[in-house]
């Protein structure tokens, strides 16, 4: 989310959704993710800050991340790690009904070399932390950047209509393929270089509204 052009592109898209006439059911500013907070999650950890703790600590996670760079660079084989944002879809809606959606995301389609490198590196990092006991969730990674999420809505989690989004006149400048929520639709929000893999504190806010980094693995060669 630190790429200014990406922030502007995603903000233009979500502002367009908010300004649709008639209003899109369930779409309001309360569910829009700030573009500065865009990220790919490779795993969720519960860590202790205290070095005296018998549980896994932030320092343990930082140390493990630091050991992964050599293999990550081998997987990249001289290429940059890039994220192509070329698909859009929703997570499974309530009762399989696209009028009851809760998460809208952008992500990579897996038909490019950039996407395959991203998948390989992401799965390697996830497996390293899973094997070391940091990550408990064993589900396969779903590489995505969330742009709408009703879990942020107060006072309750009212869904939005993905069908209404896909059939709006506004969406035509972004989506040029058939509309079926069971399959991602093709979009083009660009391909973005990743400078580092970070450990970030969930729910944290930095000076620009970004997640606060608690450690990183630089991808500079």
Secondary structure, 3 states (H helix, E strand, C coil): CCCHHHHHHHHHHHHHHHCCCCCCCCCCHHHECCHHHCCCCCCCECCECCCCCCCCEHHHHHHHHHHCHHHHHHHHCCCCCEEECCEEEECCCHHHCCCCECEEEEECCCCCHHHHHHHHHHHHHHHHHHHCCCECCCCCCCCCEEEEEHHHCCCCCCCECHHHHHHCHHHHHCCCCCCCCCCCEECCCCEEECCEEEEECCCCCCCCCCCCEEEEEECCC
